[in-house]
Amino acid sequence: MKKTFIIGLTMLILVTFLMVIPWQVSHAGTFNPSIGTGFRCGNLLMREGLQKAQVVYNCGEPFMTEKSYVDAYGEVDKLIYGPEGGYFYVLYFYVGKLIGIEEVRQ
């Protein structure tokens, strides 16, 4: 009886622990078809904090790239995607991490 209780308690703790861990997935972005705004690559919504490699992997090569704002800490890379629906999307990366997305009318 005591052994069964310990096994059950261990399983409960394990399942609870596995539900809390943020599992990494092979693709970047968030799948949410109800969100209508933001920059999308297929069904994935690109969000701040993603790595540049993740965005390029999911969205493909950009229409244009630029580098600017070089300082002692790094540089800001801009990847420009579009035109899509009358807009260009400028994605700003600082030290390889997405820090902002700007929607520019064509």
C-alpha positions in Angstrom: 0.0 0.0 0.0 2.8 2.4 1.0 4.7 1.5 -2.2 1.7 2.2 -4.4 1.1 5.6 -2.7 4.8 6.6 -3.3 4.6 5.6 -6.9 1.4 7.5 -7.4 2.8 10.6 -5.7 6.0 10.4 -7.8 3.9 10.1 -11.0 1.8 13.1 -10.0 4.9 15.2 -9.3 6.5 14.1 -12.6 3.4 14.9 -14.7 3.0 18.3 -12.9 6.7 19.1 -13.6 6.4 18.1 -17.3 3.4 20.4 -17.7 5.3 23.4 -16.3 8.5 23.1 -18.4 8.5 25.4 -21.4 9.3 22.9 -24.2 11.1 24.3 -27.2 9.6 23.6 -30.6 11.4 23.3 -33.9 9.8 26.4 -35.4 9.6 29.9 -34.1 6.5 32.1 -33.7 3.1 31.5 -32.2 0.3 29.7 -34.0 -2.9 31.7 -33.5 -5.2 32.2 -36.6 -7.5 34.5 -34.6 -4.8 37.2 -34.3 -5.1 39.4 -37.4 -2.3 41.9 -36.8 1.5 41.6 -36.8 3.9 40.0 -39.1 3.0 36.5 -40.1 4.9 33.8 -41.9 2.2 31.4 -42.9 0.3 30.6 -39.7 3.1 31.7 -37.4 3.1 35.2 -35.8 6.6 36.6 -35.4 7.1 38.2 -32.0 9.8 40.1 -30.2 12.5 38.0 -28.6 12.9 35.5 -31.5 16.4 34.9 -32.9 17.2 36.2 -36.4 17.9 32.6 -37.6 14.5 31.5 -36.4 12.8 34.2 -38.4 14.8 33.6 -41.6 14.1 29.9 -41.3 10.4 30.4 -41.0 9.9 33.4 -43.3 12.6 32.8 -45.9 15.0 35.3 -47.3 13.9 39.0 -46.9 13.2 41.4 -49.7 16.0 43.6 -48.5 18.5 43.8 -45.6 20.2 46.8 -43.9 22.7 47.4 -41.1 22.7 50.5 -39.1 23.2 52.1 -35.7 26.6 50.6 -35.1 27.9 51.3 -31.6 30.1 49.8 -29.0 27.4 47.2 -28.0 26.5 46.0 -31.4 24.5 46.9 -34.5 20.9 46.9 -35.5 20.1 44.7 -38.5 16.9 45.4 -40.4 15.2 42.6 -42.5 12.5 43.9 -44.8 9.8 41.6 -45.9 6.9 42.3 -48.4 5.1 43.8 -50.1 2.2 41.9 -48.5 -1.3 43.3 -48.5 0.1 46.8 -49.4 2.7 46.8 -46.6 6.4 46.2 -46.1 7.4 44.8 -42.7 10.7 46.0 -41.2 12.0 43.7 -38.5 14.7 45.1 -36.2 17.3 42.8 -34.7 19.8 43.8 -32.0 22.6 41.3 -31.3 20.6 38.7 -33.3 17.3 39.1 -31.3 14.1 40.6 -32.7 13.4 43.8 -30.9 10.7 45.5 -33.0 8.5 45.2 -36.0 7.4 48.2 -38.1 4.6 48.1 -40.7 5.3 50.5 -43.6 2.6 51.3 -46.2 3.8 50.7 -49.7 
